[in-house]
């Protein structure tokens, strides 16, 4: 079996999270972590949280030359030596493999959840996500009469191939993040659909596997 070139990507801009300490893997993998030392803040152009979306969406540009990319939020640590191998198995022959969202099933439900929390002045949602564009985003995707809003992913961890469909999907995904809402879970399902990407859904709770440990944020800020 020929093992593809694999990169694991993470980003921590603005000092919100801990820097990850992943364990050594049973197959070859390279780690790329972006922070202010190698990806200087563009404070006059965007918040640190928005800037962190760039390596998340465009890992294939930030660390070019790999066949497979795995995104892992910096609130998670890989603690099993077979985790990357396991993620590769979950990908199979698909373009991307994502964990199902543990609480909600549609983009509409996620928008309703965000709007409710914003109105409640939720201490986590407010400084990180507050805006008034979820309805505009929904109006745009509902113009596509062929799209069925029937899935939502937990985007803290996912794996994807470096191919033409995924590269096109990433550009659409960035449009929805920058145009409407920093919560990237909203735009990913529709972007995958638009670009005919084959998706393998990992049908388990992303925080209840034997592969990742969640250790939370250092502090709450924007």
N, C-alpha and C positions, 0 to 999 in steps of 0.2 A: 504493500500500500504506500503510495506516494503521499506524504504529508504536505498539504499546502502551506504557503507562507502566511502566518497568522500574526496579527497585531491586536493587542488589547489597548484601548484608548480610554483615558479619563481626563477630567479637567477640574481644577479648583481655582477659580478666580475670585478675588476679593476676600480670601481667607475664610469662606463660609464653612468649609468642611475640613476634615482631616485629609492628609495625603495618604493614598492607599498603600498598604503593605501586603501585596499578594504573595502567596506561597509559590514555590517553584513547581513547574508543571511537568507532567510525564511525557509531553511532546513539545517540540520546539515552538517557542512563542516569544515575541518581542513586546515590551511594555512601553507605552508612550503616555506620559503625564504632562499636561499643560497647566502652567501657572504663570505668575507674573515674571518669573525668571526666563522663560522661553517663549512667552506669548504676552508681551506687555499690554497693560490695560489701555483701552481706547476710550477713556472716560469722557472725552468731549463728543464722542459719537454714539456711545451706547453704555448701558449698565454692565457691570461685570457679569451679571447673571445672563444677560442676553449674549454677551461675547462668548460665554462658556458653551452656548449652543453651537458655535461654529465647529469646534472639533467633534462635537456630538453628531452633527449632521454631515460634516465634510471630513471625517476621519481619513477617507481615501485620498484627500488632497493634503491634509496636514502631515500625514505619514505615508507618502506614496510608495507603491511598489509591492503591496501585499495582495494576496488572493482573497483573504478572509479578514474581516474586522469584527471585533467584539467591543461594544461599548459597555462600560461599567461605571455607574455613578460613584462619586467619591464617598458616598455614605455606605458603600458596600466594599467588602474585602473578600477576595477569593481565598478560601482556606482549604480546599481539597486539591490534591495534586492532579486529579483527573478531570477538573472542572472544564478546561478548554476542550479536552477530548469529548466530554459529555455534550458541551454546547455544539460541537461540530457534528455529533450524531443527531442532535435535534434539528440542525439545519438540513441535513440530508441533501436532497437535490434541489431544494428551494432557493429562492433569492435571498430570503430573510427568515429568521425565526424569532418570534417575540412571545413573551409571557402574556397570557390573557390578563386583563385587568381583574383584580380580585373582587371588586365591589360594584363596578358598573359595566354595562354591556354595549353602550352606544355613545356616539359623540354627543347626541342630544342630552343624554343623562349626565355626561361630564360637564356640559355647559350649564345645565340646571344646577348641578352641585356647586360649581364655581360661583355662579350668580348668587346662590343662597348664602354661601360663605362670605362673599364680599359684602352683601347687605348686613350680615351679622357682625361685620368687622372682625372676622376671624384673625387671630394674631399671626398665624402662619400664612394664610392665603393673601391677606391684604397687602403687606409690603412686597411680596414676591410676584403676585399675579394680577393685582387689581387693574381692571380697565372695563370698558363698556362695549366691547366689540364682539362678544360671543354671538349675539343675534345677527350681526352682519356676516360673520363667518358661516353661520347656519344658512342664511339666505343664499350665499354663494353656492354652497355645495348642493342645496336643494334645487338649484336650477338644472342640475344634472338628473334628469328623470330616470336614468338607468341605474343610478347609485342607490344601493340599499344600505342604510345606516344600521348595521347589525354586528359590529365588533369594535372593541376598544382594547388597547394594549397597555401594559405597564412598562413604560419606556426606560426604566432605570437600568435595565440590562437587555441587550439584544445582540444578535449576530447577523452579519450580512456578507454577501459576496461583492467583490469589486467588479461589477459588470455594468453594461450600458444602461440597463433598466434601473438599477439602483442609483447610478449617478444622476439620471434624469429625475428620479423620484426625490432625491435629496434636494435638488434645486426647487422643485415644487413645494416640498416640505418647508424649506427656508422661507419661501414666499408667505405661506400661511402663518408661520411663527412671527415673522417681522411685520406682516401687514395687520394681523388680527390679534394674536394672543401668544404670550410667551410660554404658556403651557403646551408643550410640543405634543402631548398625547392627543390633542384635538386634530391636528393636521395630518398625522402619520397614516391613519387608515385610508383616508381619501387619496392621499398622494400615492400610496401603494396600489390602490385600485386604478387610478388614472394611468399608471405606467405599466399595468398588466404584470405586476410582480407576483410571483408565487410565494405564498406565505405559509410557513409551518407554525401553528399555534402551539406553544408549550402549555399544556392544559394542567397547570399546577400553580400554586401560590408562589410568587417569586421570592418571598421572604421565608418560605418554609421548605427549602431544599437542603441537601447535604453539601452544597457547593459555595454558598455565599453567606457572609455574616454582615448584618447591618449594625453599624455603630453610631449612626446619627450625626447631626450637625454640631459643630462647635458652638455656634451662636446663631441667633435669629436676626438677620438683617436683609437688606435688599441685595 
